[in-house]
């Protein structure tokens, strides 16, 4: 069906994995498509009306729970079609729920009405994707955490004293706080981010070790593994000077800061290209006025492992 295209994901499977005592918030009554559909959906606590794709990604990227999800309208479909947005380990994926005239099509499963569709979610379905752009070939996630439309917070709000107030033009690099964090006006959010294993050469001891690298906003952090919580090092890309492929060692590239050059090795030429392109995009965005004369010179020619 043509509505399945255009950037949405197609299921390879959708199975129920467990029972849940949580309620969908859906009440009794005859369930019919639009216009009664909208009124019934408002009784579902994790349905978010008038939420677009970008806003859904921003909401779900703000939670650390893989398997968080929400339902919203399908902007490219008809008035009866819906979208389920799901938090994956590295991004957010969107899946269409299409009204077929005699039921809702969700992946390869068809549900006679909205009630049966919601009961499917109460059973914590596990969904798999056929992501042709992924080297892993797909990923399975259990939908365990419905993201509520109304998030209740403590009535005792905390207000902060303004420590700095400047007019900058619009460049995020000009609006760093004293702690080095970018303010919320940063339009980059966390949509352009990347993570994965790379091999890095040590600064003092010139040996090579595998590290889990994560790019978020203008920070490049590296960890001992993807399960570690404390980084072994942090590179502020808003102060970095350059990033280039380095053919002196296999699949190598370098990141240059004012007093150091980071030597990094990717697993494949394609992986190296993807990392260099991402880092260069960050440099151009956060530090467009970086100076060529400040670059340190390499002392030795590295040899990757």
N, C-alpha and C positions, 0 to 999 in steps of 0.2 A: 504494500500500500504506500502511496506516495508520501503520505504524512509522516511515515517513519523516517524519512531522510532529513537532510538539512541540519546535521549537527547533533541529533539525538542519538541515543545508544539503543541497539537491539539486543534483547536477551538471547543467550544461548540456553538458559534454563531458569526456572523459578519454582522452588520447592518449599514446602512448609517444614520447618525444622523443630519447632517446639511450641508448646502452648503457653499463653500468657494470660495473666489475670487482669491486665490493664484494660480499661474500657476505651473504645474508640470515641465515646461521647456521642454516638449516633442514636437517635431515638426511634420510637415506633412510628408506623404510618406507611401509607402507600408511597413507593419510591418511583418517581418518574423523571425523565430527562427535563432539561430546561423548559420553562422557567422555575419549576419547583426545585430543580437540582441545586441552585445557588442557596436557597433557603435551607435545604437539608444539609448541605455541605458546611454551612456556618455553625452547625451543631457538632461538627467534627473538630476537635480541639487543635489538630495539627494541619488543618486546611488554612492557607494564607491567601485570601483573595487579593487581586491586583498586585501580586508580587511578580516582578520580572526575573529573568534569568540571572542578571548581574546581582540583584539584591539577594536572591536565594543563595548564590555562591558566597557572597559576603557574610551572610548569616551563618551558614554551615561551616565555612572556613574558620569562624570564630570559636567553634567548639572543638575539643580534642577527642571527641568520641567518634571513632569510625563506626559507621552504621547508623548515624543520625540521619533523619530524613524528614521531609515535609511535602505536602501536596499543594499545588497551585494550579492556576488556569494554564492552558496550553496556548501560547500566543500565536502559534502558526496553525492551529486547528480550528474546529468549529466551536460554537458556544457550549457544546456538551463535552468537549474533550478536556482532559486534565494532564498535568505533568507531575511526576514524583521526582524530586531532587534528592540525591543521596551523597553523604560525605564518605569519600574514599580516603585511603592513607595519604595521597598526595594531591587530590583535587576533589571536585564535585562533578558528578555525572547526572544527567537528566534523562528520564525515561517517559515516553508518552503513554497515556491511558486513553484509548480512543473509543468513543461511542460508535457502535456498529449498527445501530437501529434496533437490535435485539439483545444487546449486552455490551459490556466493556471489555476491550482487548488490552491485556497488560502482559507484554512479552508474548509468549506463545499460549497463554491461558486466557480463556474467555469466561467472564462472569455475567450471570443473567441480569444482575442489578447492582446498585451501589452497595446494598447491605452485604451481599456475598463478597464483593471486592474488599470491603472494610474488614470482614471476618478473616480474609486471607492475610491482611496485615496484622491482625491480632495474634496469628499463629507464627509470627516472626519469620517471614519468608527469607530465604537466602537466594540472592540473585547473582548470576554470572554474566559477564559482558564479553562480547566478541570485539575487542578493541584492536583494529588492524594497525593502529599507530603505536601500539605497545609491544616491546620486545618480549614481554612475558606472555603475550597472547590472550590476556584476559585476567580477571580477578573476581573472586567471590566475596560478597559481603552479606552479613546477616542484618536485616533491618530491625534493630533492637530499640532505637531511641527516637520516637516521634518528637519532633521539635514543636512545642506549643506556639500557638498564635499569640497568646498573652503570657509574657514572662513576668512572674511576680518577684519583686525585689524588696529589700528591707525598707521600711518606711523611713528609717533614719538615714537620710542621704548625706553623703560626705562631699563637701565643697573644698576646692583647693584655692590657695592664694596665688595670684598671677606673679610669677617671678621675672618674666620677660615679655615684652610686647613690642614687636617691630613690624614694619611694613616692608615686604621683601620683593614684591613684584608678582611672582607665582612659582619661582623655582623652589622645590622642596629642599634642595641642598642649602638654601639660605635660611631655613627655619628650623635648625636643630635646637633642641632644648639643651640645658646645661648637662643633662645625663647622656646626651648623644642620640636620643630617640627622636624620630621624626614626629611631627604633630599630626593630628588626625586629618588635616587638610591634604595629606599626601594622597594623590589620586591613584597611586600604584596599588594600594591595599596589599593583599597577599596573593593576588591572582597570578602574577608572573613569578612563580617560585619553582624550585627544582631541588631534587635530592637524589642521592645515589652514592655508591662506593667508588672511590678513587684512591690511587696510591700517591702518597706525598713524601718528599724527601725532607728529612729533619734539618733544622737550622744549625744546631751545634754539632750533633752527631749525624753524619751524612749517610744515614741508612734510610731505607724506604719502608714505609708501613702503610697498610690499608686503613683508610679512614672513611667514615660516613659523612658526606658533605651535604649541607642544607643551605639553600639561598632563600632568604625571606627579606623582602624589601631591600635595603642596602647592606644587609649583614650576610656574610658568608661564614658559617660556623662548621667546624668539623669535630666529629666524635669518634670514640673508639669503635662503636658499633651503632646500628640503627636502634638499639634498645637503650643506649646510654642517654642520660638526661643532662649531664654536665659537659659542655664542650671542652675539648683540649686546646682549642684556639679559635679566635674570631678575627675576621678581616673586615674592616669597614670599607666597603666598596665606594662610598662617597668620597673617600680620601685616597683611593687607589689611583694609579697613574696609567696602567696599561695592562692588557691581557692579549697574549699572542700564542699561536701554535709554535712549538719548538721541535724541529725534526732531528735534533741532536740525540734524542732518545725516543724510543717507540711510543707513538700516540701521546707525545708529551705536549704540555703547554705551560706557560708561566703567567703569574700574576705579579705585577710590579707595584710595590708601595714605596714610600719615601726612603726607607732604610733597609729594605729587604726585597728579595725576589723569591717567590714561592714556586718550587718546581713540582709539577703535578703530572701524573700519568693516568690516562684513561684506558679502558679495556679494549676499545675498538676505535678506528678512525671516525666512525659516525658518532660515537659517544663523545669523543674529543670535540668534534665540530659543534655538537649541541651545547656543551658546557661553555666553550669559548664564545659562541654567539650570545648565550644568555648573559654571561658576565660582561661582555662588551656592551650589550644593551643597557645593563645597569650602570656601567661607567658613563656612557653617553647621557643617560638621563640624570644621574645624581651628581656627576662631576664633569660637566661639559668644558670647563675652563682649566683642566689639568695641564700642567706644564711639562714640556718635553725635557727641559734641562735638569729637572729634579730627579730623573731616573737614576738609580744606582747601577753600576756596571757589574755584570757577573764575574765572579772571581775564578770559578772553575767550570768546566764543561761537564754537566751531569750525565750519568749513565743510569738509565732506568733498569729496573730489575727484570 
